[in-house]
Amino acid sequence: MKHEKLKATVLITGSTDGIGKATAEALVDQGHRVLIHGRNQAKLDKVKAELSERNSSVDIDAYSADLSDSAQVKQLASTISAEHKSIDVLINNAGVFKVPNKNSDNGIDIRFAVNTIAPYLLTLKLLERLGASGRVVNLSSAAQDTVDTADIEALGEANRLSDNNAYAQSKLALTMWSRYLAEQLGDQGPAIIAVNPASFLGSNMVKEAYGQEGKDLQIGVDILIKASLSDEFSAASGLYYDNDKGAFSAPHPDALDPVKNKAITDKIEKILRQKESA
């Protein structure tokens, strides 16, 4: 989106709680059309009703999908594409940290499946709907760590990494493919921006992971809306915004290496091809 719009259509993954829900609430208050997503249909219905009560004049659509399952990610994109001719903003917010079962349906670590691979696949499948004027805002993190091993096999194996390492590596991998895809698409695709909304925000994930309430979610909400809709971010494709610093900043050094960024993206593509052929 090259200019601010009075009304935008914004898809937010993982929007039944935490920063995703809070961002949906703020966008609805501003009169934007919001497409919410979650895994639990009952929670989705509840949040949709709550959002409608906040502003009955806006359209709110709800979509259920388990992002650890690439088949469900594809179905989600297909359903949304069938119902919407255009999407102004995709906020890839859904993420996981601590989970009882680390294996996704692909047999890979679920943190990579949800935090890295699902947003990549969803973005690809919605490129036509986003067009050259749209934006993709990917929730990165200040926690970024080199993806383990030279051949990037950590992306394809569960149960070998600690929760902290898997999360940090998945967020770096997300940042890396964001930069790579932005460069590949250029002016022909949407702006793709990786954003650290701020460290230790008061989301359920932070509470479960660290046992603390965290900082005001509104800090993250404000920057996500700014990244999604403001002119300041219209020429930011491929960049990384660190809200801990309040500025565009250099990500982990690995994300500044075009060869490594391509290697990460190639590995994601390989995992997706293996899933299709299975």
LODO-259457 format. One line per field, with one value per residue (C-alpha): residue in one letter; y, z, x. Coordinates in steps of 0.02 Angstrom, whole numbers, plus 50000, padded with zeros to 5 digits. Layout:
BEGIN
type <- [A;...]
yy <- [Y;...]
zz <- [Z;...]
xx <- [X;...]
! end
This chain:
BEGIN
type <- [M;K;H;E;K;L;K;A;T;V;L;I;T;G;S;T;D;G;I;G;K;A;T;A;E;A;L;V;D;Q;G;H;R;V;L;I;H;G;R;N;Q;A;K;L;D;K;V;K;A;E;L;S;E;R;N;S;S;V;D;I;D;A;Y;S;A;D;L;S;D;S;A;Q;V;K;Q;L;A;S;T;I;S;A;E;H;K;S;I;D;V;L;I;N;N;A;G;V;F;K;V;P;N;K;N;S;D;N;G;I;D;I;R;F;A;V;N;T;I;A;P;Y;L;L;T;L;K;L;L;E;R;L;G;A;S;G;R;V;V;N;L;S;S;A;A;Q;D;T;V;D;T;A;D;I;E;A;L;G;E;A;N;R;L;S;D;N;N;A;Y;A;Q;S;K;L;A;L;T;M;W;S;R;Y;L;A;E;Q;L;G;D;Q;G;P;A;I;I;A;V;N;P;A;S;F;L;G;S;N;M;V;K;E;A;Y;G;Q;E;G;K;D;L;Q;I;G;V;D;I;L;I;K;A;S;L;S;D;E;F;S;A;A;S;G;L;Y;Y;D;N;D;K;G;A;F;S;A;P;H;P;D;A;L;D;P;V;K;N;K;A;I;T;D;K;I;E;K;I;L;R;Q;K;E;S;A]
yy <- [50000;50157;50281;50280;50223;50274;50092;49941;49754;49677;49492;49451;49274;49220;49354;49270;49331;49431;49563;49491;49518;49688;49743;49681;49782;49940;49919;49889;50045;50140;50071;49948;49780;49643;49460;49364;49192;49061;48873;48861;48896;48934;49065;49137;49155;49238;49363;49401;49442;49551;49646;49671;49745;49869;49933;49862;49961;49864;49694;49558;49386;49238;49093;48936;48844;48754;48838;48691;48597;48662;48588;48694;48848;48820;48796;48955;49053;48975;49017;49196;49219;49156;49280;49434;49511;49610;49617;49773;49702;49530;49530;49365;49369;49188;49112;48977;48960;48825;48678;48504;48422;48494;48394;48473;48371;48381;48303;48466;48575;48660;48827;48826;48762;48901;49044;49027;48912;48949;49138;49107;48991;49102;49254;49164;49102;49277;49375;49400;49469;49582;49649;49777;49901;49784;49752;49600;49633;49487;49481;49451;49466;49536;49353;49302;49163;49080;48932;48779;48684;48730;48632;48709;48540;48615;48678;48500;48409;48419;48387;48438;48619;48703;48812;48970;48914;48851;49013;49126;49027;49024;49213;49242;49125;49227;49387;49310;49250;49418;49506;49378;49377;49567;49577;49445;49529;49708;49832;49690;49627;49693;49775;49642;49708;49616;49700;49668;49739;49754;49631;49551;49619;49557;49417;49244;49174;49285;49243;49057;49063;49179;49186;49375;49495;49589;49765;49851;49764;49934;49967;49826;49865;50043;49993;49854;49974;50100;49969;49913;50078;50227;50307;50296;50109;50118;50106;49988;49823;49706;49809;49765;49879;49859;49936;49914;50049;50139;50137;50035;49937;49801;49627;49482;49484;49323;49415;49537;49396;49365;49191;49138;49215;49116;48956;48976;49009;48861;48749;48808;48771;48598;48559;48614;48508;48356;48382;48389;48229;48132]
zz <- [50000;49941;50030;50186;50155;50242;50245;50219;50217;50340;50372;50541;50581;50762;50805;50941;51082;51123;51008;50859;50944;51012;50837;50765;50897;50855;50668;50692;50799;50654;50533;50436;50374;50471;50428;50587;50599;50734;50762;50874;50793;50959;51003;50828;50843;51013;50952;50795;50902;51017;50870;50793;50958;50953;50782;50697;50538;50484;50403;50502;50430;50526;50462;50551;50509;50597;50528;50575;50434;50263;50182;50297;50257;50072;50105;50208;50065;49940;50043;50073;49890;49839;49954;49932;49769;49858;50025;50076;50220;50281;50460;50491;50679;50731;50825;50950;51081;51211;51153;51226;51059;50955;50799;50662;50533;50424;50560;50582;50735;50755;50790;50614;50541;50618;50639;50476;50346;50364;50341;50189;50109;50151;50081;49918;49899;49928;49818;49682;49806;49887;49723;49706;49821;49969;50122;50217;50398;50473;50662;50695;50863;50949;50983;50824;50817;50676;50606;50670;50561;50392;50293;50389;50440;50601;50496;50458;50623;50782;50961;50935;50994;51156;51156;51158;51016;50907;50930;50898;50744;50675;50693;50609;50467;50449;50440;50311;50192;50211;50145;50007;49943;49948;49840;49719;49696;49690;49632;49561;49732;49899;50024;50143;50311;50462;50626;50805;50892;51057;51177;51318;51274;51385;51274;51330;51245;51350;51509;51476;51422;51554;51692;51686;51635;51509;51442;51377;51217;51147;51114;50987;50920;50878;50777;50685;50629;50579;50480;50398;50349;50363;50220;50324;50285;50102;50040;50176;50084;50138;50291;50476;50603;50784;50899;51047;50962;50883;50713;50561;50610;50554;50593;50640;50523;50439;50369;50282;50183;50018;50001;50172;50141;49981;50068;50201;50072;49967;50120;50154;49973;49987;50143;50056;49902;50012;50097;49929;49867;50028]
xx <- [50000;50086;49973;49868;49689;49530;49475;49585;49559;49681;49709;49788;49841;49832;49704;49600;49711;49867;49937;49840;49673;49724;49777;49613;49519;49615;49588;49402;49392;49469;49339;49446;49386;49472;49494;49533;49611;49630;49635;49483;49314;49229;49360;49346;49159;49178;49309;49209;49057;49161;49235;49062;49003;49147;49097;48944;48975;49130;49145;49232;49266;49335;49440;49495;49657;49799;49955;50066;49980;50033;49877;49769;49875;49840;49655;49652;49730;49611;49456;49512;49556;49384;49297;49407;49465;49600;49688;49779;49881;49931;49997;50084;50066;50031;50176;50218;50354;50324;50219;50182;50221;50363;50321;50216;50121;50277;50384;50480;50491;50323;50406;50478;50314;50208;50331;50429;50353;50167;50186;50297;50170;50022;50111;50150;49972;49901;50022;49892;49766;49895;49962;50100;50014;49989;50094;50152;50201;50296;50313;50495;50580;50733;50771;50862;50989;51087;50992;51083;51209;51283;51155;51008;50942;50874;50730;50683;50701;50599;50657;50838;50824;50776;50621;50726;50839;50697;50600;50751;50803;50626;50613;50780;50728;50567;50667;50784;50649;50561;50714;50745;50566;50557;50712;50646;50477;50539;50407;50302;50249;50189;50304;50369;50426;50491;50447;50499;50345;50444;50521;50423;50251;50111;50048;49996;50151;50265;50169;50182;50364;50434;50304;50289;50152;50257;50242;50085;50024;49976;50161;50160;49987;50036;50189;50096;49962;50093;50189;50027;49950;50067;50162;50320;50329;50277;50457;50518;50507;50646;50688;50681;50600;50654;50525;50642;50746;50599;50683;50730;50883;51001;50935;51048;51200;51144;50992;51109;51191;51099;51174;51111;50941;50924;50981;50847;50713;50770;50759;50580;50535;50612;50511;50351;50391;50424;50257;50167;50251;50219]
! end
